[in-house]
């Protein structure tokens, strides 16, 4: 048996050696241990950058503020009774930082020996972040605009959640306040 393996290995062509090497490499890669992903570090924003803890906390604060506002408003509506609101967000929102983009243009004109002119232009630009100074002397990026997180869905649990007229009014109120489509709003009866 040993002799058969040795003769088979000796008769292998270059392409067969490459295939065996690649198969071995594939087995090695498959056998490597894989680190479990941490959901906190896997969260990425639209730019592929990792959101910092302040952004995530700000998104959570906005969500809780929305929930409180809607709870307070709906609890004052006749027939709703006790109410609980859950809102899910699509993202954490975004802050757009002001950038300074100066552009330098340089143009040159050359004359050759025959009197012909040759014009050339070059443009260069460099983008830098604009900073503002805080009271304590530190610098933070100047935020030009901020977008709030998009609402993914709204769940309203109310004592009056079994009345179809009231359910319709709650859905219309949520749609008016948060610009959320009707299919993203669910109203349930509280037990």
N, C-alpha and C positions, 0 to 999 in steps of 0.2 A: 504494500500500500504506500509506504514511504517513497519507494522508487518511482511509483506512478506520479505522485505529486511533484517530485523533483523534475521528472522529464516533462511534465505539463508546464511547469514554471519556466523551464529552459526554452520551450517552443513558443512562448507568448511573444506577440508582436508589440511594437511600440504603442499602438492605439489601445491594445488590451491593458497594458501597464497604466496608461493614463486613466482609463475607465476604472481600474481597480483602485488607483490612488484617489480619484474623486469620490468613489464609493466609500473608501475609508475615511476621507475627510468629512463626508456627509454624516457618517455614523458618529464621528467624534463631535460634530456640532450638535447633533440630536441628543447625545449623551450628556452634554454640559448642563450643569444645574442652572435653573432660571430663578432670578430673584423675584419675589412677589411684588406686585405693583402697589404703591401707596396711593389711595384715591386723592389724598390732599396734594401730592406732588404731581399727579397726572392731570389735574385741572389746568387747562390752558385757555387763554382768551383768543379772540379772533385773529390777532397778529401772530399767534404761535408763541407768545411770551407767557411766562408764568405769572398769574396775578399774585400780588403780594397780599399779606394777611389783612392789611388795611382796606384794600379793595373788597375782599371777601366779607369783611365785617361790615363795610358800608352797604353792600348789597343786602346783607341780612338785616341791618337796621332799617333800610328802606322797606323791605318786605314786612317787617314787624309794624312799621308805621302805617303802611297801607292796610294791614289787617286790623289794627286798632281803629283807624278812621272808618273803615267799612263796618266794623262791629258796632261802633258808637252810632253811626248814621242809621243802620238797619234796626237797631234796638229801639229807636224812636218812632219807627213806622208802626201804625196800628195793625194788629193782628200777627206781627212777626214774633213777638214774645222774646224769650231768651234766644240768643244767637251766638254762634261760633263761626269764625271765618279762617280758612286756610288758603294761602296764596303761594303758588310756586312761580319761580322766576326762571327765565330762559338763560340769563347771564348775570354778571355782577355789575353791569354798566361800564361806561368808559369815560375817561377824562382825556380830552385832547389838549396836549401841551403845545404852547406857542413856540414856533421855530423861527429863527432868523436865517434868511437865505440870501446873503449878498452875492451878486453876480459881477464878475470882472470880464470886460470885453477888451480885447487888444486887436488892433488891425494894423497891418503893415503893407506898404506899397513898395515894390521893387521894379526898377527899370533895367532891362537887359541891354546889351550892346546894340541892338537893332532899334531901340526906342519903344519897345513893347512894355506895357506895364503889367505887373502881376500882383493882384491884391490877395491878401490872405487874412483871415480873421480867426481868432481863437477865443473861446468863452470858457470860463471856469467858475464854478460855484461851490460853496461849502455851506452845509446846513448845521446850525448850532442851536441848542436849546436855550430859550430865554429863561432866566432865573429872577426871582424876586426875593428880597431880603426880609426876613421876619424880624420881630421885635427883639429877639435874643441874638440877632446877628448872623444866624445861619441862613443858607440859601435853599430855596425849594423851587422846583420848576413852576413856571407861571401857567396856570390852567386857563386856556382860552375858552373852552366850552366843555360841558359835561352832558353825557347822555345817560338817562336812567335805564335800569334794567327792564327788559321786555317781560311782560307777564305771560307765563305759559298756561296757567289755569287757575280758576277760582272755585273753591268749594265753600258753600254756605250751608250750615246746619242750623235750622231754625225750628222753633216749636210750631210755627204756622206753616211749615214746609209741605203740608199735605193739601193746601188750598191752591188750586191751579191758577187763580187770578193773582194771588200773592206771589207765587213762584214766578209768574210772568213779570210782575212789577220788580221783583228782586233782580231778575236777569237784566231787565232794562236799566235799572239803576247801576249795576256793575258795568254794563256796556257803556253807559254814559260817563262814568267816572274813570274807567281805566282803558277805554277803547279796545275792549276784548270782544272777540266774536262769540256769539251765543253758544256755539258748540264747545267752547272752552269753559263754560260756566255750568256748575251742577248745584242744584238746590235740593237738600234732603230734609226730611222731618226728623226733629230731635226726639229721642225716646224719653 
